[in-house]
Amino acid sequence: MKYISSRPKKHVCQNRHAKNRARQRYGINVGDSMLNRMVNIIQCGDAEVVEKQSNRVSVFLVIYQEETYRVVYDSKTKTIATFLPKDGVFR
């Protein structure tokens, strides 16, 4: 018998979390199209790697519409996990 989970998949939770943090830390409403474009920028090598946190998670500086964003990208789920504060300081 197959177990059916009612919990959302990891990439769905990461997208929701990233959208909330973008609103909180940058004051912007991020849609799926913006997240997808930022992921494409990272995957094409057009973003600057700031720090590699693990084999699957890295911090990037992504320039999107003339604004620079610090984001955490998960290479396994191929999603942006969160937006970090502009100044790099956690609160």
N, C-alpha and C positions, 0 to 999 in steps of 0.2 A: 504494500500500500504506500502510495506517495504522500509525503507530508506537504500540505498546502499552507503557506505562511500568509498571514494577513498584513505583515509588515512590508512597507515599500522597499524596493530594491535600493542598494547602496547609492547608485548614481542618481536616483530620484531624490534621495535625502541630501546628497551633496549639492545638487542643483538648487534645491529649496534653501539650504543653508547659505550658499553663495549669494543668492538673490537677497536674502535678509541682511547679510553683512554688507553688501554693496549699498543698500539703502541706508543702513546704520552708519557706515564709515565714509561713504562718498556722497550721500544724499541723492542717489540716482535710483531709478527703477529699471532693473535689468530684465530684459525678456529673453526668451529662448534663442532668438536670432542673434542677439548680442553675445550671449555665452558661446554659441556655436562659432561665431566669427572669431572670438578670442581664442577658442580652442584651435581653430585653423591657423591662426597666427603663430601659436606655440608649436604646433605640429610641423609647420613649414620652416621653422627655425628663425622666424623674424622677431622673436622675443628674447630678451636677455635673461640668462639663468643667473639668479642671485645666490641660490643655495640649494644643494641637493640634500634633502632631509633623510631619504631612504632610497631603496632601489626603485620604488614606485612613486614617491612624492617629491616634488621640487617646487621651489619658489621662483617665480618669474616676474619680470617687469614687462608689462604688455602695453604698447601704445595703441590706443583705439580712439579714433576721432579726436586726435590732437591732445588727448589726456593720457597720463601714465597711471597704470594700476598695478599694484603689487598683488599677485594672486598665487594661490597654491594649486598646482595641477597634479592630478592623480593619473599616472600613465596607464594603470591597469583598467580603470573605469573610463578613461579618456574624458574626464570632466574636470571642471574647475571646482575645487572643494570649498574654497573660501576666498574672500577678498581681505587682505591684510590692511592695517591702517597705513595711511600715506607716509607717516614719519617712521614707521617700523616699530613703534612702541605699542605694546599690548596694554590694554586697560582692564 
